[in-house]
Amino acid sequence: MNGTFGVFAYSHKMKIVGTLLIIWGIYAFISKYRQHDLLDLNLLSGLSCWGLVFIFFSKEKIDDERIHQVKFQALAWAVPAGLVITHLINYFFLSQEPASGKLTGSISAYQSLVIILLLAFGLFHYLKYKN
Amino acid sequence: MKNLIKVGRARSNITQAELADKVKVSRQTINSIETGKFTPSTVLALKIAEVLQVNVNELFQLEDSDW
């Protein structure tokens, strides 16, 4: 698993880049809300998505095979669980307008990935300290 | 899988942290192996056996539940 397709291959420092991207997203969300009174999640979810990818897939301070296994375990749970949550949100909030039959309020791919990565991140830290 | 790393460490008089340092993993990983929560790879098992100067078969033994 080494070389080109090595797992969790980003440098530990990429966590800083990830954190900065999330902060940028939060700042953009707040400033847009303050200026235009608009709850726009697009930039926040897009940047958080990238940020969480950099945070989750970068190396830990001590990066050994147990950490890799725990990360894989967290991902294996988070992907189906996140998909279930996405479907539930879409089921309850994706409403069909009775007159036009138009669908509204669907969750975006970025938001779905943020849910999955947040679950994976939380589960990884839980499993890491539990074991 | 049963393991006797704790016994091997006591015989070699080294701590979890020292063993972890020698085989380049975290102390928590050694602890997880000792408590049976994590099964190491063949490479890591061989490294641990070499540091503790025992045969890998003496450190790790299969149990009936492994079959």
N, CA and C atoms of all chains as a GROMACS GRO file, in nm:
protein
  594
    1MET      N    1   0.083  -0.121   0.000
    1MET     CA    2   0.000   0.000   0.000
    1MET      C    3   0.087   0.127   0.000
    2ASN      N    4   0.214   0.112  -0.028
    2ASN     CA    5   0.302   0.228  -0.030
    2ASN      C    6   0.307   0.287  -0.171
    3GLY      N    7   0.383   0.395  -0.188
    3GLY     CA    8   0.402   0.453  -0.321
    3GLY      C    9   0.283   0.538  -0.362
    4THR      N   10   0.250   0.531  -0.491
    4THR     CA   11   0.147   0.617  -0.549
    4THR      C   12   0.013   0.606  -0.477
    5PHE      N   13  -0.026   0.484  -0.444
    5PHE     CA   14  -0.157   0.465  -0.383
    5PHE      C   15  -0.148   0.442  -0.232
    6GLY      N   16  -0.049   0.500  -0.170
    6GLY     CA   17  -0.034   0.490  -0.025
    6GLY      C   18  -0.153   0.556   0.044
    7VAL      N   19  -0.199   0.495   0.153
    7VAL     CA   20  -0.317   0.551   0.221
    7VAL      C   21  -0.278   0.660   0.320
    8PHE      N   22  -0.370   0.756   0.338
    8PHE     CA   23  -0.353   0.867   0.432
    8PHE      C   24  -0.215   0.931   0.414
    9ALA      N   25  -0.188   0.971   0.289
    9ALA     CA   26  -0.052   1.007   0.251
    9ALA      C   27  -0.017   1.155   0.268
   10TYR      N   28  -0.117   1.242   0.294
   10TYR     CA   29  -0.082   1.384   0.306
   10TYR      C   30   0.003   1.406   0.431
   11SER      N   31   0.087   1.508   0.424
   11SER     CA   32   0.170   1.543   0.539
   11SER      C   33   0.082   1.588   0.656
   12HIS      N   34   0.135   1.573   0.776
   12HIS     CA   35   0.062   1.614   0.897
   12HIS      C   36   0.025   1.762   0.892
   13LYS      N   37   0.112   1.841   0.824
   13LYS     CA   38   0.090   1.986   0.817
   13LYS      C   39  -0.034   2.023   0.735
   14MET      N   40  -0.081   1.930   0.653
   14MET     CA   41  -0.201   1.959   0.572
   14MET      C   42  -0.324   1.979   0.658
   15LYS      N   43  -0.318   1.934   0.784
   15LYS     CA   44  -0.428   1.957   0.877
   15LYS      C   45  -0.450   2.107   0.899
   16ILE      N   46  -0.339   2.182   0.898
   16ILE     CA   47  -0.347   2.328   0.915
   16ILE      C   48  -0.420   2.388   0.795
   17VAL      N   49  -0.384   2.342   0.675
   17VAL     CA   50  -0.450   2.390   0.551
   17VAL      C   51  -0.600   2.360   0.560
   18GLY      N   52  -0.632   2.237   0.602
   18GLY     CA   53  -0.772   2.197   0.616
   18GLY      C   54  -0.848   2.286   0.713
   19THR      N   55  -0.786   2.312   0.828
   19THR     CA   56  -0.849   2.397   0.929
   19THR      C   57  -0.873   2.538   0.874
   20LEU      N   58  -0.771   2.592   0.802
   20LEU     CA   59  -0.784   2.726   0.745
   20LEU      C   60  -0.898   2.732   0.643
   21LEU      N   61  -0.912   2.626   0.564
   21LEU     CA   62  -1.021   2.622   0.464
   21LEU      C   63  -1.157   2.626   0.534
   22ILE      N   64  -1.169   2.551   0.645
   22ILE     CA   65  -1.297   2.550   0.718
   22ILE      C   66  -1.325   2.688   0.778
   23ILE      N   67  -1.220   2.750   0.835
   23ILE     CA   68  -1.236   2.885   0.892
   23ILE      C   69  -1.279   2.983   0.784
   24TRP      N   70  -1.216   2.972   0.667
   24TRP     CA   71  -1.252   3.057   0.552
   24TRP      C   72  -1.401   3.038   0.518
   25GLY      N   73  -1.445   2.913   0.514
   25GLY     CA   74  -1.585   2.882   0.484
   25GLY      C   75  -1.680   2.943   0.586
   26ILE      N   76  -1.644   2.929   0.715
   26ILE     CA   77  -1.729   2.984   0.822
   26ILE      C   78  -1.735   3.136   0.810
   27TYR      N   79  -1.617   3.198   0.783
   27TYR     CA   80  -1.610   3.344   0.769
   27TYR      C   81  -1.698   3.391   0.652
   28ALA      N   82  -1.688   3.317   0.538
   28ALA     CA   83  -1.767   3.353   0.420
   28ALA      C   84  -1.917   3.342   0.450
   29PHE      N   85  -1.953   3.237   0.523
   29PHE     CA   86  -2.094   3.215   0.558
   29PHE      C   87  -2.146   3.328   0.646
   30ILE      N   88  -2.068   3.363   0.750
   30ILE     CA   89  -2.111   3.468   0.844
   30ILE      C   90  -2.118   3.604   0.774
   31SER      N   91  -2.014   3.635   0.693
   31SER     CA   92  -2.014   3.768   0.629
   31SER      C   93  -2.130   3.781   0.527
   32LYS      N   94  -2.163   3.672   0.458
   32LYS     CA   95  -2.274   3.677   0.363
   32LYS      C   96  -2.406   3.696   0.438
   33TYR      N   97  -2.416   3.630   0.554
   33TYR     CA   98  -2.538   3.642   0.635
   33TYR      C   99  -2.553   3.785   0.687
   34ARG      N  100  -2.440   3.843   0.730
   34ARG     CA  101  -2.444   3.979   0.785
   34ARG      C  102  -2.475   4.083   0.677
   35GLN      N  103  -2.414   4.065   0.559
   35GLN     CA  104  -2.429   4.164   0.452
   35GLN      C  105  -2.565   4.153   0.381
   36HIS      N  106  -2.604   4.030   0.350
   36HIS     CA  107  -2.725   4.012   0.268
   36HIS      C  108  -2.839   3.940   0.340
   37ASP      N  109  -2.816   3.908   0.470
   37ASP     CA  110  -2.917   3.835   0.547
   37ASP      C  111  -2.956   3.704   0.477
   38LEU      N  112  -2.854   3.637   0.425
   38LEU     CA  113  -2.877   3.519   0.342
   38LEU      C  114  -2.804   3.398   0.401
   39LEU      N  115  -2.878   3.286   0.422
   39LEU     CA  116  -2.815   3.164   0.476
   39LEU      C  117  -2.767   3.078   0.358
   40ASP      N  118  -2.648   3.111   0.309
   40ASP     CA  119  -2.594   3.041   0.192
   40ASP      C  120  -2.487   2.940   0.237
   41LEU      N  121  -2.520   2.811   0.224
   41LEU     CA  122  -2.430   2.705   0.271
   41LEU      C  123  -2.332   2.657   0.164
   42ASN      N  124  -2.345   2.711   0.042
   42ASN     CA  125  -2.265   2.658  -0.070
   42ASN      C  126  -2.114   2.666  -0.047
   43LEU      N  127  -2.066   2.788  -0.018
   43LEU     CA  128  -1.922   2.805   0.000
   43LEU      C  129  -1.875   2.734   0.126
   44LEU      N  130  -1.956   2.743   0.233
   44LEU     CA  131  -1.919   2.677   0.360
   44LEU      C  132  -1.906   2.526   0.339
   45SER      N  133  -2.002   2.465   0.272
   45SER     CA  134  -1.996   2.319   0.255
   45SER      C  135  -1.884   2.279   0.159
   46GLY      N  136  -1.863   2.357   0.053
   46GLY     CA  137  -1.755   2.326  -0.042
   46GLY      C  138  -1.619   2.333   0.023
   47LEU      N  139  -1.594   2.442   0.098
   47LEU     CA  140  -1.464   2.458   0.161
   47LEU      C  141  -1.446   2.360   0.278
   48SER      N  142  -1.555   2.336   0.353
   48SER     CA  143  -1.547   2.241   0.465
   48SER      C  144  -1.518   2.101   0.413
   49CYS      N  145  -1.573   2.070   0.299
   49CYS     CA  146  -1.551   1.940   0.236
   49CYS      C  147  -1.402   1.919   0.209
   50TRP      N  148  -1.341   2.017   0.144
   50TRP     CA  149  -1.197   2.009   0.116
   50TRP      C  150  -1.118   2.007   0.246
   51GLY      N  151  -1.156   2.093   0.338
   51GLY     CA  152  -1.087   2.102   0.467
   51GLY      C  153  -1.088   1.970   0.541
   52LEU      N  154  -1.206   1.908   0.547
   52LEU     CA  155  -1.220   1.780   0.618
   52LEU      C  156  -1.143   1.669   0.547
   53VAL      N  157  -1.138   1.674   0.413
   53VAL     CA  158  -1.059   1.574   0.338
   53VAL      C  159  -0.912   1.586   0.377
   54PHE      N  160  -0.861   1.711   0.381
   54PHE     CA  161  -0.720   1.731   0.418
   54PHE      C  162  -0.695   1.688   0.562
   55ILE      N  163  -0.788   1.719   0.651
   55ILE     CA  164  -0.769   1.684   0.792
   55ILE      C  165  -0.775   1.533   0.811
   56PHE      N  166  -0.877   1.470   0.754
   56PHE     CA  167  -0.897   1.327   0.778
   56PHE      C  168  -0.792   1.240   0.709
   57PHE      N  169  -0.754   1.277   0.585
   57PHE     CA  170  -0.665   1.190   0.508
   57PHE      C  171  -0.517   1.226   0.522
   58SER      N  172  -0.484   1.316   0.615
   58SER     CA  173  -0.342   1.343   0.637
   58SER      C  174  -0.290   1.258   0.753
   59LYS      N  175  -0.159   1.248   0.759
   59LYS     CA  176  -0.097   1.162   0.860
   59LYS      C  177  -0.116   1.217   1.001
   60GLU      N  178  -0.124   1.128   1.098
   60GLU     CA  179  -0.127   1.169   1.239
   60GLU      C  180   0.018   1.191   1.284
   61LYS      N  181   0.034   1.245   1.406
   61LYS     CA  182   0.170   1.270   1.456
   61LYS      C  183   0.249   1.138   1.460
   62ILE      N  184   0.187   1.036   1.520
   62ILE     CA  185   0.245   0.901   1.513
   62ILE      C  186   0.150   0.821   1.426
   63ASP      N  187   0.195   0.791   1.304
   63ASP     CA  188   0.107   0.730   1.206
   63ASP      C  189   0.147   0.584   1.187
   64ASP      N  190   0.082   0.494   1.260
   64ASP     CA  191   0.118   0.353   1.247
   64ASP      C  192   0.000   0.272   1.194
   65GLU      N  193   0.018   0.140   1.189
   65GLU     CA  194  -0.084   0.056   1.126
   65GLU      C  195  -0.215   0.051   1.205
   66ARG      N  196  -0.209   0.072   1.337
   66ARG     CA  197  -0.334   0.074   1.416
   66ARG      C  198  -0.417   0.197   1.377
   67ILE      N  199  -0.349   0.311   1.360
   67ILE     CA  200  -0.418   0.434   1.320
   67ILE      C  201  -0.484   0.414   1.183
   68HIS      N  202  -0.413   0.349   1.090
   68HIS     CA  203  -0.470   0.322   0.957
   68HIS      C  204  -0.594   0.234   0.968
   69GLN      N  205  -0.585   0.133   1.055
   69GLN     CA  206  -0.698   0.041   1.070
   69GLN      C  207  -0.819   0.114   1.130
   70VAL      N  208  -0.791   0.197   1.231
   70VAL     CA  209  -0.899   0.272   1.297
   70VAL      C  210  -0.963   0.370   1.198
   71LYS      N  211  -0.880   0.435   1.114
   71LYS     CA  212  -0.934   0.528   1.013
   71LYS      C  213  -1.022   0.453   0.914
   72PHE      N  214  -0.975   0.338   0.871
   72PHE     CA  215  -1.053   0.258   0.777
   72PHE      C  216  -1.186   0.215   0.840
   73GLN      N  217  -1.177   0.173   0.967
   73GLN     CA  218  -1.297   0.131   1.041
   73GLN      C  219  -1.397   0.247   1.049
   74ALA      N  220  -1.345   0.367   1.082
   74ALA     CA  221  -1.431   0.485   1.093
   74ALA      C  222  -1.498   0.516   0.959
   75LEU      N  223  -1.420   0.508   0.850
   75LEU     CA  224  -1.474   0.534   0.717
   75LEU      C  225  -1.580   0.431   0.678
   76ALA      N  226  -1.551   0.304   0.711
   76ALA     CA  227  -1.643   0.196   0.674
   76ALA      C  228  -1.778   0.212   0.743
   77TRP      N  229  -1.778   0.274   0.862
   77TRP     CA  230  -1.906   0.301   0.930
   77TRP      C  231  -1.968   0.431   0.883
   78ALA      N  232  -1.883   0.532   0.860
   78ALA     CA  233  -1.933   0.666   0.830
   78ALA      C  234  -2.000   0.674   0.693
   79VAL      N  235  -1.948   0.601   0.593
   79VAL     CA  236  -2.004   0.613   0.457
   79VAL      C  237  -2.150   0.565   0.453
   80PRO      N  238  -2.180   0.442   0.497
   80PRO     CA  239  -2.322   0.402   0.495
   80PRO      C  240  -2.409   0.484   0.591
   81ALA      N  241  -2.353   0.518   0.709
   81ALA     CA  242  -2.431   0.597   0.806
   81ALA      C  243  -2.462   0.736   0.750
   82GLY      N  244  -2.362   0.797   0.684
   82GLY     CA  245  -2.381   0.929   0.623
   82GLY      C  246  -2.482   0.925   0.510
   83LEU      N  247  -2.480   0.815   0.437
   83LEU     CA  248  -2.575   0.797   0.326
   83LEU      C  249  -2.718   0.785   0.380
   84VAL      N  250  -2.732   0.713   0.492
   84VAL     CA  251  -2.864   0.699   0.555
   84VAL      C  252  -2.914   0.837   0.602
   85ILE      N  253  -2.823   0.914   0.666
   85ILE     CA  254  -2.860   1.047   0.713
   85ILE      C  255  -2.901   1.136   0.594
   86THR      N  256  -2.821   1.130   0.486
   86THR     CA  257  -2.852   1.209   0.365
   86THR      C  258  -2.991   1.174   0.312
   87HIS      N  259  -3.019   1.044   0.305
   87HIS     CA  260  -3.150   1.000   0.255
   87HIS      C  261  -3.262   1.046   0.346
   88LEU      N  262  -3.238   1.039   0.479
   88LEU     CA  263  -3.342   1.082   0.574
   88LEU      C  264  -3.369   1.231   0.561
   89ILE      N  265  -3.259   1.310   0.549
   89ILE     CA  266  -3.276   1.455   0.533
   89ILE      C  267  -3.354   1.483   0.404
   90ASN      N  268  -3.314   1.415   0.297
   90ASN     CA  269  -3.384   1.436   0.169
   90ASN      C  270  -3.532   1.392   0.178
   91TYR      N  271  -3.556   1.283   0.251
   91TYR     CA  272  -3.693   1.233   0.263
   91TYR      C  273  -3.782   1.333   0.337
   92PHE      N  274  -3.726   1.391   0.445
   92PHE     CA  275  -3.807   1.482   0.525
   92PHE      C  276  -3.809   1.626   0.472
   93PHE      N  277  -3.702   1.666   0.401
   93PHE     CA  278  -3.695   1.806   0.357
   93PHE      C  279  -3.708   1.826   0.207
   94LEU      N  280  -3.694   1.718   0.128
   94LEU     CA  281  -3.711   1.729  -0.016
   94LEU      C  282  -3.860   1.720  -0.045
   95SER      N  283  -3.923   1.834  -0.041
   95SER     CA  284  -4.068   1.832  -0.055
   95SER      C  285  -4.110   1.858  -0.200
   96GLN      N  286  -4.220   1.803  -0.235
   96GLN     CA  287  -4.271   1.820  -0.371
   96GLN      C  288  -4.385   1.922  -0.366
   97GLU      N  289  -4.369   2.026  -0.443
   97GLU     CA  290  -4.475   2.128  -0.446
   97GLU      C  291  -4.598   2.068  -0.513
   98PRO      N  292  -4.712   2.073  -0.443
   98PRO     CA  293  -4.832   2.005  -0.497
   98PRO      C  294  -4.876   2.055  -0.635
   99ALA      N  295  -4.863   2.187  -0.657
   99ALA     CA  296  -4.913   2.242  -0.783
   99ALA      C  297  -4.825   2.205  -0.903
  100SER      N  298  -4.693   2.234  -0.888
  100SER     CA  299  -4.604   2.214  -1.004
  100SER      C  300  -4.534   2.077  -1.003
  101GLY      N  301  -4.530   2.013  -0.886
  101GLY     CA  302  -4.459   1.886  -0.873
  101GLY      C  303  -4.308   1.908  -0.872
  102LYS      N  304  -4.265   2.034  -0.853
  102LYS     CA  305  -4.123   2.068  -0.854
  102LYS      C  306  -4.057   2.027  -0.721
  103LEU      N  307  -3.936   1.969  -0.730
  103LEU     CA  308  -3.866   1.927  -0.608
  103LEU      C  309  -3.783   2.042  -0.554
  104THR      N  310  -3.787   2.061  -0.425
  104THR     CA  311  -3.708   2.169  -0.364
  104THR      C  312  -3.630   2.119  -0.243
  105GLY      N  313  -3.526   2.194  -0.209
  105GLY     CA  314  -3.455   2.172  -0.083
  105GLY      C  315  -3.374   2.044  -0.073
  106SER      N  316  -3.315   1.999  -0.183
  106SER     CA  317  -3.231   1.879  -0.177
  106SER      C  318  -3.095   1.911  -0.115
  107ILE      N  319  -3.039   1.812  -0.047
  107ILE     CA  320  -2.906   1.829   0.013
  107ILE      C  321  -2.802   1.810  -0.098
  108SER      N  322  -2.697   1.897  -0.098
  108SER     CA  323  -2.599   1.889  -0.207
  108SER      C  324  -2.496   1.779  -0.181
  109ALA      N  325  -2.422   1.746  -0.286
  109ALA     CA  326  -2.317   1.642  -0.273
  109ALA      C  327  -2.211   1.685  -0.173
  110TYR      N  328  -2.177   1.815  -0.175
  110TYR     CA  329  -2.077   1.866  -0.080
  110TYR      C  330  -2.126   1.850   0.064
  111GLN      N  331  -2.254   1.886   0.086
  111GLN     CA  332  -2.309   1.875   0.221
  111GLN      C  333  -2.312   1.729   0.266
  112SER      N  334  -2.346   1.640   0.174
  112SER     CA  335  -2.350   1.498   0.205
  112SER      C  336  -2.211   1.448   0.243
  113LEU      N  337  -2.111   1.492   0.168
  113LEU     CA  338  -1.973   1.451   0.196
  113LEU      C  339  -1.924   1.509   0.329
  114VAL      N  340  -1.969   1.631   0.360
  114VAL     CA  341  -1.933   1.691   0.489
  114VAL      C  342  -1.990   1.607   0.604
  115ILE      N  343  -2.114   1.562   0.589
  115ILE     CA  344  -2.177   1.477   0.692
  115ILE      C  345  -2.096   1.348   0.709
  116ILE      N  346  -2.060   1.286   0.597
  116ILE     CA  347  -1.984   1.160   0.602
  116ILE      C  348  -1.847   1.182   0.667
  117LEU      N  349  -1.779   1.289   0.627
  117LEU     CA  350  -1.644   1.314   0.680
  117LEU      C  351  -1.649   1.353   0.828
  118LEU      N  352  -1.753   1.428   0.867
  118LEU     CA  353  -1.767   1.464   1.009
  118LEU      C  354  -1.791   1.339   1.093
  119LEU      N  355  -1.875   1.250   1.042
  119LEU     CA  356  -1.900   1.123   1.112
  119LEU      C  357  -1.771   1.042   1.122
  120ALA      N  358  -1.697   1.033   1.011
  120ALA     CA  359  -1.572   0.957   1.008
  120ALA      C  360  -1.471   1.016   1.106
  121PHE      N  361  -1.462   1.149   1.107
  121PHE     CA  362  -1.367   1.219   1.194
  121PHE      C  363  -1.400   1.193   1.342
  122GLY      N  364  -1.528   1.208   1.376
  122GLY     CA  365  -1.571   1.186   1.515
  122GLY      C  366  -1.550   1.041   1.558
  123LEU      N  367  -1.587   0.951   1.471
  123LEU     CA  368  -1.575   0.808   1.500
  123LEU      C  369  -1.429   0.767   1.512
  124PHE      N  370  -1.344   0.825   1.428
  124PHE     CA  371  -1.201   0.795   1.433
  124PHE      C  372  -1.144   0.832   1.570
  125HIS      N  373  -1.176   0.953   1.617
  125HIS     CA  374  -1.122   0.996   1.747
  125HIS      C  375  -1.182   0.915   1.862
  126TYR      N  376  -1.310   0.879   1.849
  126TYR     CA  377  -1.373   0.796   1.952
  126TYR      C  378  -1.304   0.659   1.959
  127LEU      N  379  -1.286   0.595   1.843
  127LEU     CA  380  -1.224   0.462   1.841
  127LEU      C  381  -1.077   0.466   1.882
  128LYS      N  382  -1.011   0.576   1.843
  128LYS     CA  383  -0.869   0.591   1.876
  128LYS      C  384  -0.846   0.596   2.027
  129TYR      N  385  -0.934   0.670   2.096
  129TYR     CA  386  -0.913   0.683   2.241
  129TYR      C  387  -0.981   0.571   2.319
  130LYS      N  388  -1.082   0.506   2.257
  130LYS     CA  389  -1.148   0.394   2.324
  130LYS      C  390  -1.055   0.274   2.331
  131ASN      N  391  -0.981   0.251   2.221
  131ASN     CA  392  -0.890   0.134   2.218
  131ASN      C  393  -0.756   0.170   2.281
  132MET      N  394  -0.649  -1.421   1.922
  132MET     CA  395  -0.508  -1.462   1.925
  132MET      C  396  -0.446  -1.422   2.058
  133LYS      N  397  -0.384  -1.521   2.120
  133LYS     CA  398  -0.320  -1.496   2.250
  133LYS      C  399  -0.180  -1.438   2.224
  134ASN      N  400  -0.140  -1.341   2.306
  134ASN     CA  401  -0.003  -1.294   2.291
  134ASN      C  402   0.066  -1.280   2.426
  135LEU      N  403   0.196  -1.299   2.423
  135LEU     CA  404   0.274  -1.296   2.548
  135LEU      C  405   0.377  -1.182   2.544
  136ILE      N  406   0.335  -1.070   2.486
  136ILE     CA  407   0.428  -0.955   2.475
  136ILE      C  408   0.464  -0.901   2.614
  137LYS      N  409   0.362  -0.900   2.701
  137LYS     CA  410   0.386  -0.847   2.836
  137LYS      C  411   0.495  -0.929   2.908
  138VAL      N  412   0.484  -1.061   2.891
  138VAL     CA  413   0.584  -1.151   2.952
  138VAL      C  414   0.721  -1.127   2.889
  139GLY      N  415   0.722  -1.116   2.756
  139GLY     CA  416   0.846  -1.091   2.682
  139GLY      C  417   0.910  -0.959   2.723
  140ARG      N  418   0.825  -0.858   2.744
  140ARG     CA  419   0.877  -0.726   2.788
  140ARG      C  420   0.938  -0.735   2.925
  141ALA      N  421   0.868  -0.808   3.015
  141ALA     CA  422   0.916  -0.822   3.152
  141ALA      C  423   1.051  -0.895   3.152
  142ARG      N  424   1.061  -0.996   3.065
  142ARG     CA  425   1.186  -1.074   3.056
  142ARG      C  426   1.299  -0.985   3.005
  143SER      N  427   1.269  -0.901   2.907
  143SER     CA  428   1.372  -0.811   2.850
  143SER      C  429   1.386  -0.682   2.929
  144ASN      N  430   1.297  -0.667   3.027
  144ASN     CA  431   1.298  -0.548   3.114
  144ASN      C  432   1.286  -0.417   3.035
  145ILE      N  433   1.188  -0.411   2.945
  145ILE     CA  434   1.163  -0.284   2.875
  145ILE      C  435   1.015  -0.245   2.889
  146THR      N  436   0.992  -0.117   2.884
  146THR     CA  437   0.856  -0.064   2.901
  146THR      C  438   0.782  -0.064   2.766
  147GLN      N  439   0.652  -0.040   2.773
  147GLN     CA  440   0.572  -0.029   2.650
  147GLN      C  441   0.626   0.083   2.561
  148ALA      N  442   0.660   0.194   2.625
  148ALA     CA  443   0.707   0.311   2.550
  148ALA      C  444   0.839   0.280   2.478
  149GLU      N  445   0.928   0.209   2.547
  149GLU     CA  446   1.058   0.175   2.487
  149GLU      C  447   1.040   0.079   2.369
  150LEU      N  448   0.953  -0.019   2.389
  150LEU     CA  449   0.925  -0.115   2.280
  150LEU      C  450   0.863  -0.042   2.160
  151ALA      N  451   0.767   0.045   2.192
  151ALA     CA  452   0.700   0.123   2.086
  151ALA      C  453   0.801   0.204   2.006
  152ASP      N  454   0.894   0.265   2.078
  152ASP     CA  455   0.996   0.347   2.015
  152ASP      C  456   1.085   0.263   1.922
  153LYS      N  457   1.118   0.143   1.967
  153LYS     CA  458   1.207   0.056   1.887
  153LYS      C  459   1.140   0.002   1.761
  154VAL      N  460   1.010  -0.025   1.770
  154VAL     CA  461   0.942  -0.079   1.650
  154VAL      C  462   0.866   0.030   1.572
  155LYS      N  463   0.885   0.154   1.616
  155LYS     CA  464   0.831   0.273   1.547
  155LYS      C  465   0.678   0.273   1.537
  156VAL      N  466   0.613   0.247   1.651
  156VAL     CA  467   0.467   0.265   1.660
  156VAL      C  468   0.440   0.344   1.788
  157SER      N  469   0.312   0.376   1.813
  157SER     CA  470   0.280   0.450   1.935
  157SER      C  471   0.269   0.354   2.054
  158ARG      N  472   0.282   0.410   2.174
  158ARG     CA  473   0.269   0.328   2.295
  158ARG      C  474   0.128   0.267   2.304
  159GLN      N  475   0.030   0.345   2.257
  159GLN     CA  476  -0.109   0.297   2.258
  159GLN      C  477  -0.125   0.173   2.171
  160THR      N  478  -0.048   0.168   2.062
  160THR     CA  479  -0.055   0.052   1.973
  160THR      C  480  -0.004  -0.073   2.045
  161ILE      N  481   0.108  -0.059   2.115
  161ILE     CA  482   0.163  -0.173   2.192
  161ILE      C  483   0.062  -0.216   2.297
  162ASN      N  484   0.001  -0.117   2.364
  162ASN     CA  485  -0.100  -0.147   2.467
  162ASN      C  486  -0.220  -0.220   2.406
  163SER      N  487  -0.264  -0.174   2.289
  163SER     CA  488  -0.378  -0.240   2.222
  163SER      C  489  -0.345  -0.383   2.182
  164ILE      N  490  -0.219  -0.406   2.141
  164ILE     CA  491  -0.179  -0.543   2.104
  164ILE      C  492  -0.179  -0.631   2.229
  165GLU      N  493  -0.122  -0.578   2.336
  165GLU     CA  494  -0.112  -0.656   2.462
  165GLU      C  495  -0.249  -0.693   2.516
  166THR      N  496  -0.344  -0.600   2.503
  166THR     CA  497  -0.479  -0.627   2.557
  166THR      C  498  -0.567  -0.702   2.457
  167GLY      N  499  -0.511  -0.733   2.340
  167GLY     CA  500  -0.585  -0.812   2.240
  167GLY      C  501  -0.686  -0.733   2.159
  168LYS      N  502  -0.679  -0.599   2.168
  168LYS     CA  503  -0.775  -0.517   2.092
  168LYS      C  504  -0.731  -0.498   1.947
  169PHE      N  505  -0.601  -0.513   1.923
  169PHE     CA  506  -0.549  -0.494   1.788
  169PHE      C  507  -0.455  -0.608   1.751
  170THR      N  508  -0.475  -0.664   1.633
  170THR     CA  509  -0.386  -0.771   1.585
  170THR      C  510  -0.284  -0.709   1.491
  171PRO      N  511  -0.156  -0.722   1.524
  171PRO     CA  512  -0.054  -0.657   1.440
  171PRO      C  513  -0.033  -0.728   1.307
  172SER      N  514   0.028  -0.656   1.213
  172SER     CA  515   0.062  -0.718   1.084
  172SER      C  516   0.180  -0.813   1.106
  173THR      N  517   0.207  -0.895   1.006
  173THR     CA  518   0.320  -0.989   1.016
  173THR      C  519   0.451  -0.914   1.038
  174VAL      N  520   0.467  -0.803   0.965
  174VAL     CA  521   0.591  -0.725   0.975
  174VAL      C  522   0.609  -0.673   1.118
  175LEU      N  523   0.502  -0.616   1.174
  175LEU     CA  524   0.513  -0.562   1.310
  175LEU      C  525   0.536  -0.673   1.413
  176ALA      N  526   0.468  -0.787   1.394
  176ALA     CA  527   0.487  -0.901   1.486
  176ALA      C  528   0.633  -0.948   1.483
  177LEU      N  529   0.690  -0.954   1.361
  177LEU     CA  530   0.830  -0.997   1.348
  177LEU      C  531   0.925  -0.895   1.411
  178LYS      N  532   0.893  -0.766   1.396
  178LYS     CA  533   0.977  -0.662   1.456
  178LYS      C  534   0.977  -0.674   1.608
  179ILE      N  535   0.855  -0.692   1.665
  179ILE     CA  536   0.842  -0.704   1.811
  179ILE      C  537   0.921  -0.826   1.860
  180ALA      N  538   0.907  -0.938   1.788
  180ALA     CA  539   0.977  -1.060   1.826
  180ALA      C  540   1.128  -1.039   1.823
  181GLU      N  541   1.174  -0.965   1.721
  181GLU     CA  542   1.318  -0.942   1.709
  181GLU      C  543   1.370  -0.853   1.823
  182VAL      N  544   1.293  -0.750   1.856
  182VAL     CA  545   1.335  -0.662   1.965
  182VAL      C  546   1.338  -0.737   2.098
  183LEU      N  547   1.237  -0.824   2.118
  183LEU     CA  548   1.230  -0.900   2.244
  183LEU      C  549   1.318  -1.027   2.240
  184GLN      N  550   1.382  -1.049   2.125
  184GLN     CA  551   1.475  -1.161   2.105
  184GLN      C  552   1.411  -1.297   2.134
  185VAL      N  553   1.292  -1.315   2.077
  185VAL     CA  554   1.224  -1.444   2.088
  185VAL      C  555   1.169  -1.480   1.949
  186ASN      N  556   1.127  -1.606   1.937
  186ASN     CA  557   1.065  -1.649   1.812
  186ASN      C  558   0.923  -1.594   1.810
  187VAL      N  559   0.875  -1.556   1.692
  187VAL     CA  560   0.740  -1.496   1.683
  187VAL      C  561   0.632  -1.594   1.732
  188ASN      N  562   0.655  -1.724   1.716
  188ASN     CA  563   0.559  -1.825   1.764
  188ASN      C  564   0.546  -1.825   1.916
  189GLU      N  565   0.651  -1.782   1.983
  189GLU     CA  566   0.647  -1.777   2.130
  189GLU      C  567   0.566  -1.658   2.178
  190LEU      N  568   0.556  -1.554   2.094
  190LEU     CA  569   0.483  -1.433   2.132
  190LEU      C  570   0.334  -1.440   2.097
  191PHE      N  571   0.306  -1.496   1.980
  191PHE     CA  572   0.166  -1.499   1.932
  191PHE      C  573   0.122  -1.643   1.910
  192GLN      N  574   0.010  -1.677   1.972
  192GLN     CA  575  -0.043  -1.812   1.955
  192GLN      C  576  -0.190  -1.808   1.918
  193LEU      N  577  -0.228  -1.894   1.824
  193LEU     CA  578  -0.368  -1.902   1.781
  193LEU      C  579  -0.454  -1.966   1.890
  194GLU      N  580  -0.578  -1.918   1.900
  194GLU     CA  581  -0.673  -1.978   1.994
  194GLU      C  582  -0.780  -2.050   1.912
  195ASP      N  583  -0.860  -2.132   1.979
  195ASP     CA  584  -0.967  -2.205   1.908
  195ASP      C  585  -1.063  -2.110   1.837
  196SER      N  586  -1.088  -1.995   1.900
  196SER     CA  587  -1.184  -1.898   1.843
  196SER      C  588  -1.132  -1.835   1.713
  197ASP      N  589  -1.002  -1.849   1.686
  197ASP     CA  590  -0.946  -1.791   1.563
  197ASP      C  591  -0.978  -1.875   1.439
  198TRP      N  592  -1.020  -2.000   1.462
  198TRP     CA  593  -1.047  -2.089   1.347
  198TRP      C  594  -1.190  -2.076   1.299
   0.00000   0.00000   0.00000
